[in-house]
Amino acid sequence: MSNDQFPQQLPTLQRLGVDDPTGVSAIEAASAWFDAFSNAVASSNVTGILDLFLDDGFWKDILALTWDLRTIEGRDAIKNLLDHRLPPTGLVDLRLSDEPLRAPEVQKIFPDLVLLRLCFQFGTKVGKGTGVCYLAPVPGSKWKAYSLFTCLESLNDFPEKIGPLRQKIAEHGTWEEKRRREVEFLNGDPTVIVIGAGHTGLETAARLKYLDIPHLVIDKKARVGDSWRDRYKALCLHDTIWYNQTPYLQFPPTWPVYSPAPKLADWLEGYANYLELNVWTSSSITKTTWDDAAKTWTVEVNRGGKETRVLKVKHLIFATGFGGRPKIPDLPGKSDFKGEAVHSSQFSSAANYIGKKALVVGSCNSGHDIAQDFFNHGVDITMYQRSSTFVVSVEAVADMLGAYFKDGFPTDLADIYNSSLPNAVVRRLHQRSVPYVAQTTDKAILDGLEGVGFKTNIGPYGAGIIPLLYERAGGYYMDTGTSQHIIDGKIKIKNGSSIEHFTEKGLKFVDGTELEADIVVFATGYGDQRDSMREICGPEVADKITQVWGMDEEGQVPGTWRYCGHDGIWFGIGNLGLSRFHSLHVALQIKAIEAGILKRSEIVF
């Protein structure tokens, strides 16, 4: 806790000095607070708004007031936000939601923590959005805002071309030629180039397309989906289908809960076709030049050696994954090793190693998946654990996500609720829930792992997977069954000593032991997310972007889905759920910039 950048405490009943308010009428309490809030907003009464918040309350915003992804904490900081951004934003048409799933609800999160959640719609001078507020009880049978979330979802003058705004003209024999010209950009250059045709790149391209922003997705691989198809064959998603839905096109109800990577790859290929996304495969960017005066990129694209195109575009979006180049420890003696040594990104299948010995270096998701693959093929497999691992069962993850991501719950609303609390608050909640899960749902697995010497932890600050995801993009394993094989001794474990060097037959450790292996797979992660951008844009541009992934002092990711420090460069990073939600936000920012609505120099507070 001493190094925790978020010292905030939860608004418990004891801390607030109140009794359990669970029996109150949620709609009456929410309406009283919301009426006061709406009146204060309508009259630009900043003091009146502040009086409706706890002194240590939060205002989390996505684009609505800040044109950014921000979390503002405390009375003084919220006052500063409202003084500078309330008048130009022009919050209007505030309406408390009372329909099913959005109606006010008293939530007893823990025995000593009770919040009232309300949802509302609002307008601004340029768009419309959704708000979520969590009220905490205070003395006098009143409620104050602990955390308020505002999220811009659409632009008034530039609605998404979906539903009633979809294409209505019948195309008799003209569609194929029209699509060919669109994909080839024979009538003009795209406004945006998206680098990477994985799930993030395609979801972002879909958002751009239906905001009428000319886009082109470029990928060096031969087929859309190959970023998933070409990974190790045992790869399967560890989070649920409801969390992984794609924008505009939902998975069918027959789809398995956990998607195999090749199946997902085929889905993405179909997704690109059905949504008419413009994709150039087997292509790579060979040169870029930035014109700062014109805010324009000149981009040279090699189309698999068949032709070179030079395009002038306004924006580059890097959707190249959580990491950069594969990381492999630089160990002495590699030239002496008679077997194979590969990074997990180069590994395909354990079927090629039947009857041999394998060693996997790394004990997180990829390491476990690959070890499981070796086990499934009867290969003698040992996993080397460099440091302790946060292990959580997929059942526990499904329970955590299942409050919102489930059949019958709209995905767009699930995304709003899932993102509505600041990460500082989420951390405090998880510091309670993670140890509880470890002592209940996952106790048998964790005790079994401890019994065979596999080292586990409960995440940084005792908060589980979230800080690991945002601070390291790794360090955890969502258990789909491999843990039991470790407990049963079918997958052997080595830890407690660092690797000294390769030998002719395997790896030698500092404690003097040696593990023989015909293949060593390094499931050791990836480098900096800026690696791909540095290769394409050069060091002068790259050096202006200090950090892309991680967590800033507000609990936000510093350079992803938002301004990263250089005009015309964006980063899209995330699993399917994060990319689905935030792809809309980067598209809205780009549309607003191109329409002259968003001028970042004017957003000052």
C-alpha positions as CSV (number, residue, x, y, z in Angstrom):
1,M,0.0,0.0,0.0
2,S,2.9,2.4,0.6
3,N,3.7,2.7,-3.1
4,D,0.0,2.9,-4.1
5,Q,-0.5,6.1,-6.1
6,F,-4.2,6.0,-5.2
7,P,-4.6,6.6,-1.4
8,Q,-8.3,7.2,-1.6
9,Q,-10.6,5.4,0.8
10,L,-14.1,4.0,0.1
11,P,-17.1,5.9,1.4
12,T,-18.1,3.3,4.0
13,L,-21.1,3.7,6.2
14,Q,-18.8,4.0,9.3
15,R,-16.6,6.6,7.5
16,L,-19.7,8.6,6.5
17,G,-21.4,8.2,10.0
18,V,-24.6,6.8,8.7
19,D,-26.8,3.7,9.1
20,D,-27.5,1.2,6.3
21,P,-29.9,2.9,3.9
22,T,-30.8,-0.2,1.9
23,G,-34.5,0.2,2.5
24,V,-34.9,3.7,0.9
25,S,-36.8,4.3,-2.3
26,A,-34.1,4.4,-5.0
27,I,-36.2,6.4,-7.4
28,E,-37.2,9.0,-4.8
29,A,-33.6,9.5,-3.5
30,A,-32.2,9.6,-7.1
31,S,-34.8,12.0,-8.3
32,A,-34.2,14.4,-5.4
33,W,-30.5,14.5,-6.1
34,F,-30.8,14.6,-9.9
35,D,-33.4,17.5,-9.8
36,A,-31.0,19.5,-7.7
37,F,-28.1,18.6,-10.0
38,S,-30.0,19.5,-13.2
39,N,-31.1,22.8,-11.8
40,A,-27.6,23.7,-10.8
41,V,-26.3,22.8,-14.2
42,A,-29.0,24.8,-16.0
43,S,-28.1,27.9,-14.0
44,S,-24.4,27.3,-14.2
45,N,-24.3,27.2,-10.4
46,V,-20.9,25.6,-9.9
47,T,-21.1,26.0,-6.1
48,G,-24.5,24.3,-6.2
49,I,-23.1,21.4,-8.2
50,L,-20.1,21.0,-5.8
51,D,-22.4,20.9,-2.8
52,L,-24.0,17.8,-4.3
53,F,-20.6,15.9,-4.2
54,L,-18.6,14.4,-1.4
55,D,-15.5,16.5,-0.7
56,D,-13.4,13.6,-2.1
57,G,-15.7,12.7,-4.9
58,F,-14.8,12.0,-8.6
59,W,-15.9,13.2,-12.0
60,K,-14.8,10.8,-14.7
61,D,-15.2,12.0,-18.3
62,I,-14.9,10.6,-21.7
63,L,-15.0,13.4,-24.3
64,A,-18.1,15.1,-23.0
65,L,-16.5,18.0,-21.1
66,T,-12.8,17.5,-21.7
67,W,-12.5,16.0,-25.2
68,D,-10.2,13.5,-23.5
69,L,-10.3,10.6,-21.1
70,R,-9.9,12.2,-17.7
71,T,-10.7,11.5,-14.0
72,I,-11.0,14.6,-11.8
73,E,-10.8,14.1,-8.1
74,G,-11.8,16.3,-5.2
75,R,-13.9,19.5,-4.7
76,D,-11.2,21.9,-5.9
77,A,-10.3,20.0,-9.0
78,I,-13.9,19.5,-10.0
79,K,-14.5,23.2,-9.5
80,N,-11.6,24.0,-11.8
81,L,-13.1,21.6,-14.4
82,L,-16.6,23.1,-14.2
83,D,-15.3,26.8,-14.1
84,H,-13.4,26.2,-17.4
85,R,-15.5,23.5,-19.2
86,L,-19.1,23.8,-18.2
87,P,-19.9,27.0,-20.2
88,P,-18.3,25.9,-23.5
89,T,-19.7,22.4,-23.1
90,G,-23.3,23.5,-22.6
91,L,-24.8,20.6,-20.8
92,V,-28.5,20.5,-21.6
93,D,-31.5,18.1,-21.8
94,L,-30.5,16.2,-18.7
95,R,-33.0,13.3,-18.2
96,L,-33.0,10.7,-15.4
97,S,-33.4,7.2,-16.8
98,D,-36.1,5.1,-15.4
99,E,-36.4,2.3,-18.0
100,P,-35.3,-1.3,-17.1
101,L,-31.5,-1.8,-16.5
102,R,-31.1,2.0,-16.3
103,A,-33.4,2.8,-13.4
104,P,-32.0,4.0,-10.1
105,E,-30.8,1.1,-8.0
106,V,-29.4,0.8,-4.4
107,Q,-26.4,-1.4,-4.5
108,K,-25.0,-3.1,-1.4
109,I,-21.6,-3.8,-2.6
110,F,-20.2,-4.8,0.8
111,P,-21.9,-4.9,4.2
112,D,-20.4,-1.5,5.0
113,L,-20.6,0.0,1.5
114,V,-23.9,1.0,0.0
115,L,-24.2,3.2,-3.1
116,L,-27.1,4.4,-5.2
117,R,-26.5,4.1,-8.9
118,L,-28.5,6.3,-11.3
119,C,-28.2,6.7,-15.1
120,F,-29.1,9.8,-17.1
121,Q,-29.0,11.1,-20.7
122,F,-27.6,14.5,-21.6
123,G,-26.8,16.7,-24.5
124,T,-24.0,19.2,-25.2
125,K,-23.5,21.8,-27.8
126,V,-22.1,19.2,-30.2
127,G,-23.5,15.8,-29.2
128,K,-25.3,13.5,-26.9
129,G,-24.1,11.1,-24.2
130,T,-24.9,9.0,-21.1
131,G,-24.0,9.7,-17.5
132,V,-23.8,7.4,-14.5
133,C,-23.6,8.6,-11.0
134,Y,-23.0,6.7,-7.7
135,L,-24.5,8.4,-4.7
136,A,-23.3,7.8,-1.1
137,P,-25.5,8.3,1.9
138,V,-24.7,11.1,4.2
139,P,-26.2,12.2,7.6
140,G,-29.7,13.7,7.4
141,S,-31.1,11.0,5.1
142,K,-29.4,12.7,2.2
143,W,-27.2,11.5,-0.7
144,K,-24.2,13.0,-2.3
145,A,-22.2,12.1,-5.4
146,Y,-19.3,9.9,-4.8
147,S,-18.5,9.4,-8.5
148,L,-20.0,10.9,-11.6
149,F,-19.3,9.6,-15.1
150,T,-20.1,11.5,-18.4
151,C,-19.5,9.9,-21.7
152,L,-20.1,11.4,-25.2
153,E,-21.6,8.9,-27.5
154,S,-22.6,10.7,-30.7
155,L,-22.2,14.0,-32.6
156,N,-25.3,15.9,-33.5
157,D,-24.3,16.8,-37.0
158,F,-22.5,13.6,-37.8
159,P,-24.5,10.6,-36.6
160,E,-23.4,7.0,-37.2
161,K,-24.8,5.7,-40.5
162,I,-26.6,2.8,-38.9
163,G,-30.2,1.8,-38.5
164,P,-32.5,4.3,-40.2
165,L,-29.4,6.1,-41.7
166,R,-28.1,3.0,-43.4
167,Q,-27.7,2.8,-47.2
168,K,-31.2,2.8,-48.8
169,I,-30.4,2.8,-52.5
170,A,-30.7,-0.4,-54.4
171,E,-27.5,-1.2,-56.2
172,H,-28.3,-3.3,-59.4
173,G,-25.0,-4.6,-60.6
174,T,-22.9,-1.7,-59.4
175,W,-21.9,-2.8,-55.9
176,E,-18.8,-4.8,-56.7
177,E,-17.2,-2.1,-58.8
178,K,-18.0,0.5,-56.3
179,R,-16.4,-1.5,-53.5
180,R,-13.3,-2.2,-55.7
181,R,-12.8,1.5,-56.2
182,E,-13.4,2.2,-52.5
183,V,-10.8,-0.3,-51.4
184,E,-8.3,0.8,-54.0
185,F,-8.8,4.5,-53.3
186,L,-9.0,5.4,-57.0
187,N,-10.9,8.6,-56.3
188,G,-8.9,10.0,-53.5
189,D,-6.8,9.2,-50.4
190,P,-8.1,8.1,-47.0
191,T,-8.3,10.4,-44.1
192,V,-7.0,7.8,-41.7
193,I,-4.7,4.8,-42.1
194,V,-5.0,2.1,-39.4
195,I,-1.9,0.0,-39.0
196,G,-2.9,-3.6,-38.1
197,A,-5.9,-5.7,-39.2
198,G,-6.5,-7.5,-35.9
199,H,-9.6,-7.0,-33.7
200,T,-8.6,-3.5,-32.6
201,G,-7.7,-2.2,-36.1
202,L,-10.9,-3.6,-37.6
203,E,-13.2,-2.4,-34.8
204,T,-11.6,1.1,-35.1
205,A,-12.0,1.0,-38.9
206,A,-15.7,0.1,-38.5
207,R,-16.3,3.1,-36.2
208,L,-14.5,5.3,-38.7
209,K,-16.5,4.0,-41.6
210,Y,-19.9,4.5,-40.1
211,L,-18.9,8.1,-39.1
212,D,-18.2,8.6,-42.7
213,I,-14.4,9.0,-42.3
214,P,-12.5,7.5,-45.2
215,H,-10.2,4.8,-43.8
216,L,-7.6,2.3,-44.9
217,V,-6.4,-0.7,-42.8
218,I,-2.9,-1.9,-43.7
219,D,-1.5,-5.3,-42.5
220,K,1.6,-7.1,-43.5
221,K,0.0,-10.5,-43.2
222,A,-1.7,-12.3,-46.1
223,R,-5.2,-12.5,-44.6
224,V,-7.3,-10.6,-42.3
225,G,-7.3,-12.4,-39.0
226,D,-3.8,-13.8,-39.4
227,S,-2.6,-12.0,-36.3
228,W,-4.8,-14.5,-34.4
229,R,-4.6,-17.4,-36.9
230,D,-0.8,-17.5,-37.0
231,R,-0.3,-17.7,-33.2
232,Y,0.1,-21.0,-31.3
233,K,-2.7,-23.4,-32.2
234,A,-3.8,-23.9,-28.6
235,L,-4.7,-20.3,-28.1
236,C,-8.2,-19.7,-26.9
237,L,-9.7,-16.5,-25.4
238,H,-9.8,-16.6,-21.6
239,D,-12.7,-14.1,-21.2
240,T,-16.3,-14.7,-22.2
241,I,-18.1,-14.2,-25.5
242,W,-20.4,-11.6,-24.0
243,Y,-17.4,-9.4,-23.1
244,N,-15.8,-9.9,-26.5
245,Q,-18.7,-8.8,-28.8
246,T,-17.7,-6.8,-31.8
247,P,-19.3,-3.4,-32.8
248,Y,-22.3,-3.5,-35.2
249,L,-22.1,-7.3,-35.6
250,Q,-22.8,-9.6,-32.7
251,F,-21.6,-13.2,-32.4
252,P,-24.4,-15.7,-33.0
253,P,-26.0,-17.4,-30.0
254,T,-24.3,-20.7,-31.1
255,W,-20.9,-19.2,-30.5
256,P,-18.8,-20.9,-27.7
257,V,-18.3,-19.0,-24.5
258,Y,-14.5,-19.1,-25.0
259,S,-13.4,-18.4,-28.6
260,P,-10.6,-20.5,-30.2
261,A,-8.1,-18.2,-31.9
262,P,-8.6,-19.7,-35.4
263,K,-12.4,-19.4,-35.1
264,L,-12.0,-15.7,-34.0
265,A,-9.6,-15.2,-37.0
266,D,-12.3,-16.4,-39.4
267,W,-14.9,-14.2,-37.7
268,L,-12.6,-11.1,-38.1
269,E,-12.1,-11.9,-41.8
270,G,-15.9,-12.1,-42.3
271,Y,-16.3,-9.0,-40.1
272,A,-14.1,-7.0,-42.5
273,N,-16.1,-8.2,-45.5
274,Y,-19.6,-7.8,-44.1
275,L,-18.9,-4.3,-42.8
276,E,-17.2,-3.3,-46.0
277,L,-13.9,-2.2,-44.4
278,N,-11.1,-1.1,-46.7
279,V,-8.1,-3.4,-46.0
280,W,-4.8,-3.9,-47.8
281,T,-3.2,-7.2,-46.7
282,S,0.4,-8.2,-47.6
283,S,1.2,-4.6,-47.4
284,S,3.6,-2.5,-45.3
285,I,4.4,1.2,-44.8
286,T,8.0,1.9,-46.0
287,K,8.2,5.6,-45.4
288,T,6.3,8.4,-43.7
289,T,6.8,12.2,-43.6
290,W,4.9,14.6,-41.3
291,D,4.0,18.1,-42.5
292,D,3.4,20.0,-39.2
293,A,2.0,23.1,-41.0
294,A,-0.5,21.1,-43.0
295,K,-1.0,18.5,-40.2
296,T,-0.7,15.8,-42.9
297,W,1.2,12.6,-43.4
298,T,2.7,11.5,-46.6
299,V,2.8,7.7,-46.5
300,E,4.5,5.3,-48.9
301,V,2.9,1.8,-48.9
302,N,4.5,-1.3,-50.5
303,R,1.7,-3.6,-51.6
304,G,3.5,-6.9,-51.4
305,G,6.0,-5.9,-54.1
306,K,3.3,-5.5,-56.7
307,E,3.1,-1.7,-56.5
308,T,4.0,1.2,-54.3
309,R,1.3,3.8,-53.4
310,V,1.9,7.2,-51.9
311,L,-1.0,8.5,-49.9
312,K,-1.6,11.8,-48.1
313,V,-3.6,11.3,-44.9
314,K,-4.4,13.2,-41.7
315,H,-4.1,10.4,-39.1
316,L,-2.2,7.2,-38.4
317,I,-3.8,4.8,-35.9
318,F,-1.4,2.1,-34.6
319,A,-3.4,-1.0,-33.7
320,T,-0.5,-3.4,-33.4
321,G,-1.2,-5.0,-30.1
322,F,-0.4,-4.8,-26.4
323,G,3.3,-5.0,-27.0
324,G,6.1,-4.2,-29.4
325,R,8.9,-6.6,-30.4
326,P,9.1,-10.0,-28.7
327,K,11.3,-10.0,-25.6
328,I,13.7,-12.9,-25.2
329,P,16.3,-12.9,-22.4
330,D,19.8,-12.5,-23.7
331,L,21.3,-15.7,-22.2
332,P,25.0,-16.8,-22.7
333,G,25.7,-20.0,-24.6
334,K,22.8,-20.0,-27.0
335,S,25.0,-21.0,-29.8
336,D,25.9,-24.2,-27.8
337,F,22.3,-25.3,-27.5
338,K,21.5,-28.1,-29.9
339,G,17.7,-27.8,-29.7
340,E,15.3,-25.0,-30.7
341,A,14.8,-21.8,-28.8
342,V,11.8,-19.6,-29.9
343,H,9.6,-16.9,-28.6
344,S,6.0,-17.8,-28.0
345,S,5.1,-15.6,-31.0
346,Q,7.0,-17.9,-33.2
347,F,5.7,-21.1,-31.7
348,S,2.9,-23.0,-33.6
349,S,2.1,-26.4,-32.2
350,A,3.4,-29.1,-29.8
351,A,2.4,-31.7,-32.4
352,N,5.9,-31.2,-33.9
353,Y,7.6,-32.3,-30.7
354,I,6.0,-35.6,-29.7
355,G,8.4,-37.8,-27.9
356,K,10.7,-34.9,-26.9
357,K,11.3,-32.7,-23.9
358,A,10.0,-29.1,-23.8
359,L,10.7,-26.2,-21.4
360,V,8.4,-23.1,-21.3
361,V,10.0,-20.0,-19.8
362,G,7.2,-17.9,-18.4
363,S,4.1,-18.6,-16.3
364,C,1.4,-16.3,-17.4
365,N,-1.4,-16.8,-20.0
366,S,0.8,-17.7,-23.0
367,G,3.1,-19.9,-20.9
368,H,0.2,-21.9,-19.5
369,D,-1.5,-22.3,-22.9
370,I,1.7,-23.6,-24.5
371,A,2.5,-25.9,-21.6
372,Q,-1.1,-27.2,-21.9
373,D,-0.5,-27.8,-25.6
374,F,2.7,-29.8,-24.9
375,F,0.8,-31.8,-22.2
376,N,-2.1,-32.5,-24.6
377,H,0.4,-34.0,-27.1
378,G,2.2,-36.2,-24.5
379,V,5.3,-34.2,-24.5
380,D,7.5,-34.1,-21.3
381,I,6.9,-30.5,-20.3
382,T,8.4,-28.3,-17.6
383,M,7.4,-24.7,-16.9
384,Y,10.0,-22.3,-15.5
385,Q,8.4,-19.7,-13.3
386,R,10.6,-16.6,-13.1
387,S,8.4,-14.8,-10.5
388,S,5.0,-15.3,-8.8
389,T,1.9,-15.2,-10.9
390,F,-1.6,-13.9,-10.2
391,V,-3.9,-16.9,-10.9
392,V,-7.6,-16.5,-11.2
393,S,-10.1,-19.0,-12.5
394,V,-12.2,-18.3,-15.6
395,E,-15.2,-19.0,-13.4
396,A,-14.2,-16.1,-11.2
397,V,-13.6,-13.9,-14.1
398,A,-16.9,-14.9,-15.6
399,D,-18.6,-14.0,-12.3
400,M,-16.9,-10.6,-12.3
401,L,-17.9,-9.8,-15.9
402,G,-21.3,-11.5,-15.6
403,A,-23.0,-8.7,-13.8
404,Y,-23.2,-6.8,-17.1
405,F,-21.8,-9.0,-19.9
406,K,-24.4,-11.6,-20.3
407,D,-27.3,-12.7,-22.4
408,G,-30.1,-10.1,-22.5
409,F,-27.9,-7.2,-21.3
410,P,-27.2,-4.6,-24.0
411,T,-23.4,-4.5,-24.7
412,D,-23.3,-0.7,-25.1
413,L,-24.9,-0.3,-21.6
414,A,-22.6,-3.0,-20.2
415,D,-19.6,-1.0,-21.5
416,I,-20.9,2.2,-19.9
417,Y,-21.4,0.6,-16.5
418,N,-18.1,-1.3,-16.7
419,S,-16.2,1.9,-17.3
420,S,-18.2,4.2,-15.0
421,L,-16.0,4.1,-11.9
422,P,-12.5,5.6,-11.7
423,N,-9.7,3.1,-11.6
424,A,-8.8,4.4,-8.1
425,V,-12.2,3.2,-6.9
426,V,-12.0,0.0,-8.8
427,R,-8.7,-0.7,-7.1
428,R,-10.2,-0.2,-3.7
429,L,-13.1,-2.5,-4.5
430,H,-10.8,-5.2,-5.8
431,Q,-8.6,-5.0,-2.7
432,R,-11.6,-6.5,-1.0
433,S,-13.0,-8.8,-3.7
434,V,-9.8,-10.4,-4.9
435,P,-8.7,-11.8,-1.5
436,Y,-12.3,-13.0,-1.0
437,V,-12.3,-14.9,-4.3
438,A,-8.9,-16.4,-3.4
439,Q,-10.3,-17.7,-0.2
440,T,-13.6,-19.0,-1.7
441,T,-14.0,-19.7,-5.4
442,D,-10.3,-20.3,-6.1
443,K,-9.1,-21.6,-2.8
444,A,-8.8,-25.2,-3.9
445,I,-6.7,-24.4,-7.0
446,L,-4.5,-21.8,-5.2
447,D,-3.9,-24.2,-2.3
448,G,-3.1,-27.0,-4.7
449,L,-0.6,-24.8,-6.6
450,E,1.1,-23.8,-3.3
451,G,1.4,-27.4,-2.4
452,V,3.5,-28.2,-5.5
453,G,5.6,-25.1,-5.2
454,F,4.0,-22.9,-7.8
455,K,4.2,-19.3,-6.5
456,T,1.1,-17.1,-6.6
457,N,0.1,-13.6,-5.5
458,I,-3.0,-11.5,-5.4
459,G,-1.7,-8.8,-7.7
460,P,-0.1,-5.4,-7.1
461,Y,-1.6,-3.7,-4.0
462,G,-3.6,-6.8,-3.5
463,A,-5.9,-5.7,-6.3
464,G,-5.7,-8.6,-8.7
465,I,-5.7,-8.4,-12.5
466,I,-6.5,-4.7,-13.2
467,P,-3.2,-3.1,-12.2
468,L,-1.4,-6.0,-13.9
469,L,-3.3,-5.3,-17.1
470,Y,-2.7,-1.6,-17.1
471,E,0.8,-1.4,-15.6
472,R,2.4,-4.5,-17.2
473,A,-0.1,-5.9,-19.8
474,G,0.7,-9.3,-18.2
475,G,1.7,-11.1,-15.1
476,Y,-1.4,-13.1,-14.7
477,Y,-3.1,-16.4,-15.7
478,M,-6.8,-16.8,-16.2
479,D,-7.0,-20.5,-15.4
480,T,-8.8,-22.6,-18.1
481,G,-7.6,-25.9,-16.6
482,T,-3.9,-26.0,-16.8
483,S,-3.4,-25.3,-13.1
484,Q,-4.9,-28.7,-12.3
485,H,-2.3,-30.4,-14.5
486,I,0.4,-28.6,-12.6
487,I,-1.1,-29.7,-9.3
488,D,-1.3,-33.3,-10.5
489,G,2.4,-33.1,-11.5
490,K,1.7,-33.6,-15.2
491,I,3.2,-30.3,-16.0
492,K,6.4,-29.9,-13.9
493,I,7.5,-26.7,-12.3
494,K,10.9,-25.1,-11.9
495,N,11.4,-21.9,-9.9
496,G,13.4,-20.3,-7.1
497,S,16.6,-19.9,-9.1
498,S,17.5,-17.7,-12.1
499,I,18.7,-19.0,-15.4
500,E,22.5,-18.9,-15.7
501,H,23.1,-19.9,-19.4
502,F,22.2,-22.3,-22.1
503,T,24.0,-25.6,-22.3
504,E,24.3,-28.1,-25.1
505,K,21.2,-29.9,-23.9
506,G,19.1,-27.3,-22.2
507,L,19.3,-24.6,-19.5
508,K,21.6,-24.3,-16.5
509,F,20.4,-22.5,-13.4
510,V,22.3,-20.6,-10.7
511,D,21.4,-23.2,-8.1
512,G,23.5,-25.7,-10.2
513,T,20.6,-27.7,-11.6
514,E,20.1,-28.2,-15.3
515,L,16.9,-28.9,-17.3
516,E,17.3,-30.8,-20.6
517,A,15.0,-29.7,-23.4
518,D,14.7,-30.2,-27.2
519,I,12.8,-27.0,-27.4
520,V,12.7,-23.9,-25.2
521,V,9.7,-21.6,-25.6
522,F,10.2,-18.1,-24.2
523,A,6.7,-16.9,-23.2
524,T,8.4,-13.7,-21.9
525,G,6.2,-11.0,-23.3
526,Y,6.7,-8.1,-25.6
527,G,8.5,-4.7,-25.7
528,D,7.3,-1.2,-25.8
529,Q,4.0,-0.4,-27.6
530,R,5.8,2.3,-29.5
531,D,8.1,-0.1,-31.3
532,S,6.0,-0.3,-34.4
533,M,5.4,3.4,-34.5
534,R,9.1,4.1,-34.1
535,E,10.0,1.9,-37.1
536,I,7.4,3.6,-39.3
537,C,7.6,7.2,-38.1
538,G,11.2,7.4,-37.1
539,P,12.9,8.5,-33.8
540,E,12.2,12.2,-34.1
541,V,8.5,11.6,-34.0
542,A,8.7,8.7,-31.6
543,D,10.7,10.7,-29.0
544,K,7.8,13.1,-28.6
545,I,5.5,10.3,-27.3
546,T,6.7,9.5,-23.8
547,Q,4.3,6.8,-22.7
548,V,1.5,4.9,-24.4
549,W,0.4,2.2,-22.0
550,G,0.3,2.2,-18.2
551,M,-1.6,4.3,-15.7
552,D,-1.2,8.0,-15.1
553,E,-1.8,9.9,-11.9
554,E,-5.5,10.1,-12.7
555,G,-5.7,6.3,-13.3
556,Q,-6.1,6.7,-17.0
557,V,-4.0,5.1,-19.7
558,P,-1.7,8.0,-20.8
559,G,-1.5,7.7,-24.6
560,T,-4.1,5.2,-25.9
561,W,-7.4,6.2,-27.5
562,R,-6.5,9.8,-26.7
563,Y,-4.0,12.5,-27.7
564,C,-0.6,10.9,-27.3
565,G,1.7,13.9,-27.6
566,H,1.9,14.2,-31.4
567,D,-0.8,15.4,-33.8
568,G,-2.0,12.8,-36.3
569,I,-0.9,9.8,-34.3
570,W,-3.2,7.6,-32.3
571,F,-2.8,4.3,-30.5
572,G,-5.5,1.7,-30.2
573,I,-4.6,-1.0,-27.7
574,G,-6.9,-3.4,-25.8
575,N,-8.6,-6.7,-25.6
576,L,-11.8,-7.1,-27.6
577,G,-13.9,-5.4,-24.9
578,L,-11.7,-2.4,-24.4
579,S,-11.2,-1.9,-28.2
580,R,-15.0,-2.2,-28.8
581,F,-15.7,0.5,-26.3
582,H,-12.9,3.0,-27.0
583,S,-12.7,2.6,-30.7
584,L,-15.8,4.8,-30.8
585,H,-14.0,7.5,-28.8
586,V,-11.0,7.7,-31.1
587,A,-13.3,7.9,-34.1
588,L,-15.4,10.7,-32.5
589,Q,-12.2,12.7,-31.7
590,I,-11.0,12.3,-35.3
591,K,-14.4,13.3,-36.7
592,A,-14.5,16.3,-34.4
593,I,-11.1,17.4,-35.5
594,E,-11.8,17.0,-39.2
595,A,-15.1,18.9,-38.8
596,G,-13.5,21.8,-36.9
597,I,-15.4,21.0,-33.7
598,L,-12.3,19.9,-31.7
599,K,-9.4,22.3,-31.4
600,R,-7.2,20.9,-28.7
601,S,-5.5,24.2,-28.0
602,E,-8.8,25.6,-26.8
603,I,-9.4,22.9,-24.2
604,V,-7.7,24.4,-21.2
605,F,-8.4,23.8,-17.6
